[in-house]
Structure formats: structure tokens, C-alpha cells
Amino acid sequence: MSDYKTMNSTISSLQNRLVLPKFQRGYVWTETKQLELIESLHKGYPFGALLTYAQKGSDEEKLLDGQQRWTTIMDFKYNKAKYFKKLQRPLYDETIQKLNSFIEEDKTMNESDFDRLLSASSEYSTQKEDLSDLVDDYKLKYKFFNITSKEIRHIIKDTQDKMSRYLNVDSLEVPIIQYFGSEDEIANVFASLNKGGIKLTKYEIYAAAWDHTEIKLNTSKLQEELLNNVVNFYTEKKKDTENRGLTLDNFSSEEFIENRVINLYDLGVGLGRMIQSRLPSLVDDTDTEKIQIGFGILGIYSGVDPKTLNKIISHIDDITDNIEEILQKSTEISITLSNTFDRLIEQNSKNDDSKHGYERGLSTSYKTLSYFASLWDLEKSSNEYLNTAYNIPRYYVYDFVRRVWTNAGDTRLYEFYPSRKERKYSENIDKESFKTNFKSWILDENTQQVNFSNRVKSIATIHANLTYLSDLLSRVEKLQVEHIFPKKRVAEMDKKNEVILGRIGNAMYLPKLMNEKKKTKTLYEYIPNELASVIKLSSYPSEDDFDTAFHELEKGNADVMNKVILHRSYQVADDIIEKLMNNKF
């Protein structure tokens, strides 16, 4: 007997009975794919079936496959203006131009306000803005003349009707494949169906495959934090899910907190969040990176090859028995690394004033995990632990210029595992090798014509934090990375675009207010004789270097300026190497 049956159903009849399983991934479709689907439906092309699971005795159905299509349809239903302006641009432009014809000549309605009008009223918007109130507000804002509020509403409603006729979502019939077999097989069904299309990450497969596992948490401070992280993860996911016309199945924050039971996937999620909160300098605040770090730690603890993290499940008993040790060790190492990298790569140049900024251009997740692996089974008071901790910031730069984490990072990480110890950070770096590799990187890869890459900004941050910013400039001041040879000034002379302005030798961090006032001047021209210490510690070019370089560039010779920038690039590399090799963080 088959465990499936097929049927057709309208969107309106499905909307209130579909729920999203907790293990389902978030919304990943691009705008292009969204528009393509809506246009296909408008033309009457096949939709593609949704796969649902109907539990016996329940009015609800779990959406196993088709989330991206379903979410796009719901998004169109409640945000038609977003699609209308892309798919029916001539009509969109015609309508906004018609409204603008009733506005004083020196003003025009912006698209954002026009979109709010098109999305107004409970019939068209999840925000349920009242069209009459909005029209009255905009009539005052834009000073409409020779047209009444009623006439404006008529224009908007007429356009809304045309949007609805483009695709009548509620009456749209959708083919349904309803699965009613064993609930234990849902994860396998889900994984099998998603082999095509947008490929699932291995962590999304784990979320489904490990949904049945159970780990009971106690009330220790760390396990309490872990539990709260898991609850917050699903609370955020639930909010996002509900915003897209679905509900999240089998999740209650109250039940989580009361029962204190998580699964193996939840452990990886919660652990990654714990580490990120203590080590924001190396771990970005995204679910993708936090989850990769969390599962990476479980792989390090259990000795499972990073290529086959699915085998962690075979170690679940050991992990469950020693969860407190895993949390304690992860916390201890996170704090050790944070004490170094918070100072090394922190940069107060981000737009968001509420957060510390970090330049992570030299970081990768596998590289960060290798630091945990190298310290994992060492006694914190041992010489090997201390030597490893001292060497890690040196290897952070050294490994970057050697390009050792660019390929097969999982293979390299495995060699640092405490169960293998084929690589160690306790071994000292050869200074000459450091210099040779840094110079090679400068010559071969640091050749941006104008703008600074994220990698250059990261190295410039390290250089600034180790030299001129450490004592002379306030860490509270907002900073900007500047071109020492100002790009606007150079562009006026460098007609052939021959100057390599994006090299590390042309990068420097200065207070934002100073940089904005300085404009195209050098530090010598901006504040003569007042920044001698900064000039010296930053390996800033000499006045003669600037004069000669600009003079030659005016004559069409870019070689002198390029040589000055390259020379400072080597000086920056030497400064970083000297500071890293002689400092203990």
C-alpha cells in the first residue's frame, strides 16, 4: 500500500492548515527566482507539487517540500507592490507619473511612499495601513493640487485591482502530494526530495536526521545559557516563519525551558552561539557561521573528521555524558582567543555604533576551529598551552600570507585534532620565512588598482593596532581607512590608471573627522609638524617621497609613486612581523 496520495487544493484552503517543521531551513530564494515563479503562475505554467505530512487525527499538515514556492506566493499575496514594480514596470511608472502630475513641479513622490500606498488597506497588506489615512498624510506632504483625496484613492484602488488580476492567489490551485506514512521517516523523505534544486547544507540535513535525539540538560550556568540560546534560535525562526504565512511546528519556548531537553542539532546551534558571544572577533554573528563553529567543536571533541560530521551521532552518549566539560572547555578557549583577537583585529570603523567592529578578512571558520583543536586537551597552566596561545596570532597572519587555508581547510583542520596532533601552533615560526611569504603576497596578490580589499583592511587594522593606534589615538573615535596617496588627487593626474592605490602600503586608519577635513592633503600638508609620532610609527612616506611622486605623476610617470607605495608595503609587513614576533598577547 502506498504511503502517498495526490490531490489539488486552493491556496486559501491551505493557508490556515500548513505548518513548517522545526527542522526546515529558512527562506533562501533570490529575488530573481521569486519573480520567475510569479510570472510563470501568471502565464498559467505548472506550479510543481507541495509535499505535506498529514498526521492522523490532526487538521494541520506539515509542509515537507515546497517551502520556497509557498513562501513566495504568500509574499506576493501580501506585498504585491514589490512584484508589481518589477513585473509590470510600465504600468507602475504610468501610475506614479499620473500622481506626480498633480504635485508641484519641484516635488515628486518617491517609490517608497508610492509602494506604501499600493500596499495599503487590510486586503493588500500584512501591515494593514489604512489607505484613507495614508492618502491624507501624503496629500499634505506632497501638496497635491486639483485632485481630491477620493480621486487619489480611486487611482490607487484601480491599480491594486490590476495587481490582483495579474495573479489571483487565493483561487490558485496547487497539486498536493500528501504523505501519511511513518513520522520517523519524515527526515529521510525531506532529505531525499531536496537532492535537486537549491542544495541543502549538511547542517540542514542534520537538523532533520537528528530530530529524534534527546539530550537532557541540568541547571548549571553554562547549560542554562545553552538552553536559552536554543530557545532564542527557534523563537527567531518562528517569528520569521510567521512573517511568511506559516507556523513553526512542535516548538514552544515554555516547554523547552520546562523540559530542558534538546537534540544533537540543537546542541551544535546553542554551542555555536555561546562561542560567538565570547569570541565575536573571530566568529561572525550569522547563523551559518555560528552553526559551523558549534558543530566543528563537537567534531573536535569526538575526533570525527570534518568531512564526515554526520558520524558525530555515533558519539552522542559520550557527548551527553560530558556536555559540561565541552561547554567549559569551549568557553575557556574562547576567552583565551578573545583576549588576543579583540585587540588585534578590532576596528572602530563600522557604521553601526552599537557594536564593536572587527576586520575578519584573514579569518575562516576552519582556521578558527584549528585554534580550538590545538588548545583542546592542553592544561591551561602548561608551557605548551602558553606557547600555543602566544603563537596563534603570529600564525593568524603567517598562514594567511602563505595561503594555507584557501583550499582543503577541512583536511588541514583535521591535522590539528587532539586525537592526531600532526600540526601544532606551539612550534615557532621562522622569521625569514614570514618575511619572504609576506613579500610574495604583496607582490602577487595585493595589486588592487584603486580600492582596498577586505584583506588589506584587515592587515591595515593589525598594523594600526600594533603601532600608531595603540598609544596615540583614542579607541573611542570613529575611524576611516584612507588612501595615503589620495585617490581623487591621484586620479586627476593618473590618466592611464597605472598607480596601484589598493596596496597595503597605501592604507592607513585615521579618525573620521580628521580624514574628512584633510580631504586630498597629506598629513604634512594638513597639520604640519603636529603628527610626527604618528608619521614615524605608521611608516608614513617622507615629504620628499610625496613631492617627487606627485611631480613625476604629473609628467605621466607612475613608477615613482608605485615604488613609494610598494616600499611602505614592505615596511608595514616588517612592522607587523616585528611586533607579532616580539609581543606576548
C-alpha positions in Angstrom: 0.0 0.0 0.0 1.3 3.4 -1.0 2.1 6.0 1.7 1.2 8.9 -0.6 -1.9 10.3 -2.2 -2.3 13.2 -4.6 -4.9 16.0 -4.7 -5.5 19.6 -5.7 -6.1 22.4 -3.3 -6.5 26.2 -3.4 -4.1 28.5 -1.7 -6.8 29.9 0.5 -7.9 26.5 1.8 -4.2 25.5 2.5 -3.1 28.7 4.2 -4.6 28.1 7.6 -3.6 24.4 7.9 0.0 24.3 6.8 2.8 24.3 9.4 6.6 24.3 9.0 8.5 21.5 10.7 11.1 22.8 13.1 14.0 21.3 11.1 13.1 23.1 7.9 15.6 25.7 6.6 14.9 29.4 6.3 13.9 31.3 3.1 16.8 31.1 0.6 15.3 32.1 -2.8 16.7 35.1 -4.6 14.6 37.9 -5.9 15.1 36.6 -9.5 13.7 33.2 -8.6 10.7 34.8 -6.8 9.9 36.9 -9.8 10.2 34.0 -12.2 7.8 31.9 -10.2 5.1 34.7 -10.0 5.5 35.4 -13.7 5.1 31.6 -14.5 2.0 31.4 -12.4 0.6 34.5 -14.2 1.1 32.7 -17.5 -0.6 29.6 -16.2 2.6 27.4 -16.3 2.7 24.3 -14.0 3.3 25.1 -10.3 5.0 22.0 -9.0 3.6 19.9 -6.2 3.9 20.6 -2.5 4.7 17.6 -0.2 2.9 17.6 3.1 2.6 15.2 6.0 -0.8 14.7 7.4 -0.7 13.3 11.0 -3.7 11.1 11.8 -6.4 13.0 13.7 -4.9 16.4 13.1 -6.3 19.2 10.9 -2.8 20.6 10.3 -0.3 19.4 7.7 3.5 19.7 7.8 5.0 21.3 4.7 7.9 19.0 3.9 8.8 20.2 0.4 7.9 23.4 -1.4 8.6 25.9 1.3 10.4 28.3 -1.1 7.4 28.3 -3.6 4.8 28.6 -0.9 6.6 31.5 0.8 7.0 33.3 -2.5 3.3 33.0 -3.2 2.4 34.3 0.3 4.9 37.1 -0.1 3.2 38.1 -3.4 -0.2 38.0 -1.7 0.7 40.5 1.0 3.4 42.5 -0.8 2.1 42.9 -4.4 3.8 46.2 -5.0 7.2 44.6 -4.6 6.5 42.4 -7.6 4.3 44.8 -9.5 7.2 47.4 -9.9 9.4 44.6 -11.4 6.9 42.6 -13.5 4.7 45.4 -14.7 7.1 48.4 -14.7 5.4 50.4 -17.5 2.0 50.4 -15.6 3.9 51.1 -12.3 5.6 54.1 -13.9 2.4 55.3 -15.6 0.6 55.4 -12.3 3.3 57.2 -10.3 3.7 59.7 -13.1 -0.1 60.3 -13.1 0.1 61.1 -9.4 3.1 63.3 -9.8 1.2 65.4 -12.4 -0.9 66.7 -9.5 2.1 67.6 -7.4 4.0 70.9 -7.5 6.8 70.9 -10.1 9.6 70.9 -7.6 8.4 67.7 -5.9 7.8 64.1 -6.9 6.6 61.2 -4.9 9.4 58.7 -4.1 8.9 55.0 -4.9 8.9 54.0 -1.2 5.9 56.2 -0.5 4.2 55.0 -3.6 4.7 51.4 -2.7 3.1 52.1 0.7 0.1 53.4 -1.0 -0.2 50.4 -3.3 0.2 48.1 -0.3 -2.3 49.9 1.9 -5.6 48.5 3.3 -6.1 45.2 5.1 -6.9 43.4 1.8 -3.4 44.0 0.4 -1.0 44.4 3.3 0.1 42.4 6.4 0.8 45.9 8.0 -2.9 46.8 7.5 -2.2 50.5 6.9 -5.3 52.4 6.2 -5.4 53.8 2.7 -7.5 56.8 3.6 -5.2 57.9 6.4 -2.2 57.4 4.2 -3.6 59.4 1.3 -4.4 62.3 3.7 -0.9 62.2 5.1 0.7 62.3 1.6 -1.7 64.9 0.3 -0.2 67.2 2.9 3.4 66.0 2.5 3.4 66.4 -1.3 0.9 69.3 -1.6 -1.3 67.7 -4.2 -3.5 70.3 -6.1 -6.5 69.9 -8.4 -7.3 66.4 -7.1 -9.3 65.2 -4.1 -8.3 62.5 -1.6 -11.1 60.4 -3.0 -9.7 60.7 -6.5 -6.2 59.7 -5.3 -7.8 56.6 -3.5 -9.6 55.7 -6.8 -6.3 55.7 -8.7 -4.6 53.5 -6.1 -7.5 51.1 -5.8 -7.7 50.8 -9.6 -4.0 49.9 -9.7 -4.5 47.5 -6.8 -7.2 45.7 -8.7 -4.9 45.4 -11.8 -2.3 43.9 -9.5 -4.7 41.3 -8.2 -5.9 40.4 -11.6 -2.3 39.8 -12.6 -2.4 36.7 -10.3 -5.4 35.8 -8.2 -3.6 33.9 -5.4 -6.5 32.7 -3.3 -8.1 30.8 -6.2 -4.8 29.4 -7.4 -5.0 25.6 -7.4 -1.9 23.7 -6.1 -1.1 20.0 -6.6 -0.5 18.3 -3.2 1.3 15.1 -2.5 0.2 14.1 0.9 2.5 11.7 2.9 0.8 9.7 5.7 3.4 7.1 6.4 5.6 6.7 9.5 6.6 10.0 11.1 10.0 8.5 11.8 10.7 8.6 8.1 9.9 12.3 7.6 13.6 13.4 7.8 14.7 10.9 5.2 11.8 11.9 2.9 12.7 15.5 3.3 16.4 14.9 2.6 15.7 12.7 -0.4 13.3 15.2 -2.0 15.7 18.1 -1.6 18.6 16.5 -3.6 17.7 18.7 -6.5 17.1 22.4 -6.7 18.9 24.5 -4.1 21.2 22.1 -2.3 20.8 21.6 1.4 23.8 22.3 3.6 25.0 19.3 5.7 23.7 21.1 8.8 20.2 21.3 7.4 20.3 17.6 6.8 21.5 17.0 10.4 18.6 19.1 11.6 16.2 16.7 10.1 18.1 13.5 10.6 18.8 14.1 14.4 15.4 15.5 15.2 14.6 12.3 17.3 17.7 12.5 19.5 17.4 13.7 23.1 19.9 15.4 25.4 18.7 16.3 28.9 20.3 19.5 30.3 20.9 20.2 34.0 20.7 23.6 35.6 24.3 24.6 35.6 25.1 28.2 34.5 26.5 27.1 31.2 23.8 24.6 30.4 21.2 27.2 31.2 22.9 29.6 28.7 23.0 26.8 26.1 19.2 26.2 26.6 18.4 29.9 26.3 20.5 30.1 23.1 18.5 27.2 21.6 15.2 28.8 22.6 16.2 32.1 21.1 17.2 30.4 17.8 13.8 28.8 17.4 12.0 31.9 18.6 13.7 33.9 15.9 12.9 31.2 13.4 9.3 31.1 14.5 9.0 34.9 14.0 10.5 34.7 10.5 8.2 31.8 9.6 5.1 33.5 10.8 6.0 36.6 8.8 5.9 34.4 5.7 2.4 32.9 6.3 3.4 29.7 8.1 3.6 28.5 11.7 6.6 26.5 13.2 5.5 23.1 14.2 6.5 21.4 17.5 8.1 24.4 19.2 7.1 26.0 22.5 9.7 28.1 24.4 7.8 27.3 27.6 8.1 23.5 27.0 11.7 23.8 26.1 12.5 25.6 29.3 10.4 23.3 31.4 11.6 20.0 30.0 15.2 21.0 29.4 15.5 18.5 26.5 17.3 19.4 23.3 18.5 17.3 20.4 22.0 16.9 18.9 21.4 19.5 16.2 20.2 22.0 18.9 23.4 21.4 20.8 25.5 22.4 17.8 23.3 25.5 17.3 23.5 26.5 21.0 27.2 25.8 21.3 28.0 28.0 18.3 26.0 30.8 19.8 27.8 30.5 23.1 31.2 30.7 21.4 30.2 33.6 19.1 29.1 35.7 22.2 32.6 35.2 23.7 34.6 35.4 20.6 33.0 38.0 18.2 36.4 39.0 16.8 36.8 35.6 15.0 33.2 34.4 14.7 30.7 36.4 12.7 27.2 36.9 14.0 25.4 34.9 11.4 23.6 31.6 11.9 25.6 29.9 9.2 29.0 30.6 10.9 27.8 30.0 14.4 26.4 26.6 13.4 29.6 25.7 11.6 31.6 26.6 14.7 29.3 24.7 17.0 29.4 21.5 15.0 33.1 21.9 14.4 33.7 21.9 18.2 31.6 18.7 18.5 33.8 17.2 15.8 37.0 18.2 17.6 35.7 16.7 20.9 34.6 13.4 19.3 37.5 13.1 16.9 35.2 13.0 13.9 36.8 14.0 10.5 35.3 17.4 9.5 34.4 15.8 6.1 32.1 13.3 7.9 30.5 15.2 10.7 27.4 13.1 10.3 29.3 10.5 12.3 29.0 12.6 15.4 25.7 10.9 16.1 27.6 7.7 17.0 29.3 9.6 19.8 26.1 11.0 21.3 26.3 9.1 24.6 29.8 10.3 25.2 28.8 13.9 24.3 25.7 13.7 26.5 27.7 12.4 29.5 30.4 15.1 29.1 28.4 18.1 27.9 29.5 20.3 30.8 33.2 19.6 30.0 32.6 20.5 26.4 30.9 23.8 27.4 33.6 24.6 29.9 36.5 23.9 27.5 34.8 25.9 24.7 34.3 28.8 27.0 37.8 28.8 28.3 39.4 28.7 24.9 37.0 31.3 23.5 38.1 33.7 26.3 41.8 33.0 25.7 41.4 33.7 22.0 39.3 36.8 22.6 41.9 38.3 24.9 44.2 38.3 21.8 42.0 39.0 18.8 39.8 41.6 20.4 42.9 43.8 20.5 44.5 42.6 17.3 41.6 43.0 14.7 39.1 45.3 16.4 38.4 48.3 14.3 36.1 51.2 15.2 35.2 51.9 11.6 31.8 50.3 11.2 28.6 52.2 10.6 26.8 50.5 13.5 27.7 52.4 16.6 26.1 49.8 18.9 28.6 47.1 18.1 32.3 46.6 18.1 33.7 46.2 14.6 36.2 43.6 13.5 38.1 43.2 10.3 37.9 39.4 9.7 39.4 39.4 6.2 42.1 36.9 7.2 39.7 34.6 9.1 38.0 31.4 8.0 35.8 29.1 10.2 38.3 26.1 9.7 41.2 28.4 10.7 39.4 29.5 13.9 38.4 25.9 14.7 42.1 24.9 14.4 42.9 27.2 17.3 40.3 25.3 19.4 41.7 22.0 18.3 45.3 22.9 19.1 44.4 24.0 22.7 41.7 21.5 23.4 43.5 18.9 25.5 46.3 21.0 26.9 46.4 22.1 30.5 45.9 25.8 30.7 48.9 26.3 33.0 51.3 24.2 30.9 54.1 25.7 28.8 52.7 24.1 25.7 49.3 25.8 26.2 51.0 29.2 26.8 53.3 28.8 23.8 50.4 27.8 21.6 48.3 30.8 22.8 51.3 33.2 22.1 51.9 31.8 18.7 48.3 31.7 17.4 48.2 35.5 16.5 51.5 35.1 14.7 50.2 32.1 12.7 47.0 34.0 12.0 48.9 36.4 9.7 51.7 33.9 8.7 49.2 31.3 7.5 47.3 34.0 5.6 50.3 35.2 3.6 51.3 31.6 3.0 47.7 31.0 1.6 47.4 27.7 3.6 43.7 27.9 4.4 42.5 28.8 0.9 41.9 25.1 -0.1 41.0 21.9 1.7 40.5 23.7 5.0 38.7 20.6 6.4 41.7 18.4 5.7 44.1 20.8 7.4 41.8 21.3 10.4 41.7 17.5 10.9 45.5 17.5 11.3 45.3 19.8 14.3 42.8 17.5 16.1 44.0 16.5 19.6 43.5 12.9 18.6 46.1 13.3 15.8 48.4 16.3 16.6 50.0 16.3 13.1 50.2 20.0 13.3 50.8 22.3 16.3 50.9 26.0 16.9 53.4 25.6 19.7 56.2 25.4 17.1 57.9 28.7 16.5 57.8 30.5 13.2 60.9 31.1 11.1 61.1 34.9 10.9 62.8 34.9 7.4 60.1 32.6 6.1 57.5 35.0 7.5 59.1 37.9 5.6 59.6 36.1 2.4 55.9 34.9 2.3 54.6 38.3 3.2 56.6 39.9 0.4 55.3 37.3 -2.0 51.7 38.1 -1.1 52.3 41.8 -1.5 53.7 41.3 -5.0 51.4 38.6 -6.3 48.0 39.3 -4.7 48.0 42.8 -3.2 47.6 44.6 -6.5 44.1 46.2 -6.3 44.1 49.2 -8.7 42.1 51.6 -6.5 40.0 50.3 -3.6 41.2 48.3 -0.6 40.1 44.7 -0.3 38.8 43.3 3.0 42.1 41.5 3.4 44.1 44.8 3.0 41.7 46.5 5.6 42.4 43.6 7.9 46.2 43.8 7.6 46.0 47.6 7.9 43.9 47.1 11.1 46.5 44.8 12.6 49.3 47.2 11.7 47.5 50.2 13.2 46.6 48.3 16.4 50.2 47.1 16.9 51.8 50.5 16.1 50.4 54.0 15.9 46.8 53.5 17.2 47.8 51.6 20.3 49.0 54.7 22.2 48.3 57.8 20.2 44.7 57.9 19.1 41.6 57.3 21.2 39.9 54.0 20.5 36.5 55.8 21.1 37.0 57.9 18.0 35.3 56.7 14.8 38.0 55.7 12.3 38.2 55.5 8.5 40.7 53.7 6.3 42.3 56.3 4.0 44.4 56.3 0.9 47.8 57.8 1.9 48.2 59.0 -1.7 44.6 60.3 -2.0 42.8 58.6 -4.8 40.9 61.7 -6.0 44.1 63.7 -6.2 45.9 60.8 -8.0 43.0 60.3 -10.4 43.3 63.8 -11.7 46.9 63.1 -12.8 46.9 59.4 -13.5 45.1 59.3 -16.8 46.2 55.8 -17.6 45.3 54.3 -14.2 48.8 53.0 -13.6 49.1 53.7 -9.9 48.3 50.7 -7.7 46.4 52.5 -5.0 44.9 49.5 -3.3 48.2 48.1 -1.9 48.6 47.7 1.8 51.4 50.4 1.6 48.8 53.0 0.7 46.3 52.1 3.6 46.1 53.9 6.9 43.5 54.4 9.6 42.7 57.9 10.8 40.0 59.5 12.9 36.9 60.0 10.6 36.6 63.8 11.4 40.3 64.3 10.7 40.2 62.3 7.4 37.1 64.2 6.2 38.8 67.6 6.9 42.1 66.5 5.4 40.4 65.6 2.1 43.2 65.3 -0.6 46.0 66.6 1.5 48.9 64.6 3.0 49.4 64.7 6.8 52.3 67.1 6.2 50.0 69.5 4.4 47.1 69.1 6.8 48.7 69.7 10.2 52.4 70.5 9.7 54.7 69.2 12.5 51.8 68.1 14.7 51.7 64.4 13.8 55.4 63.5 13.9 54.9 60.5 16.2 52.0 59.1 14.1 54.1 59.6 10.9 57.0 57.7 12.4 55.2 54.8 13.9 53.0 54.3 10.9 56.0 54.2 8.5 54.4 57.1 6.6 56.3 58.2 3.5 58.6 61.3 3.7 57.7 64.7 2.4 60.3 64.3 -0.3 58.7 61.0 -1.3 55.4 62.7 -1.8 56.8 65.7 -3.6 58.8 63.6 -6.0 56.0 61.1 -6.6 53.4 63.7 -7.4 55.8 65.7 -9.5 56.7 62.6 -11.6 53.0 61.6 -11.9 52.1 65.0 -13.3 54.7 64.2 -16.1 53.0 60.9 -16.7 55.5 58.7 -14.8 53.6 56.5 -12.3 56.7 54.3 -11.4 57.9 56.6 -8.6 54.6 56.6 -6.7 54.2 52.8 -7.2 57.7 52.3 -5.7 56.9 54.5 -2.7 53.7 52.5 -2.1 55.5 49.2 -2.5 58.3 50.3 -0.2 55.8 51.2 2.5 54.1 47.8 1.9 57.3 46.1 2.8 57.7 48.3 5.9 54.2 47.5 7.0 54.9 43.8 6.7 58.2 44.2 8.7 56.4 46.3 11.4 53.7 43.6 11.8 56.3 40.8 11.9 58.5 42.5 14.4 55.5 43.3 16.7 54.0 39.9 16.5 57.2 38.0 17.0 58.3 40.1 20.0 55.0 40.6 21.8 53.1 38.2 24.0 49.4 38.9 24.0 
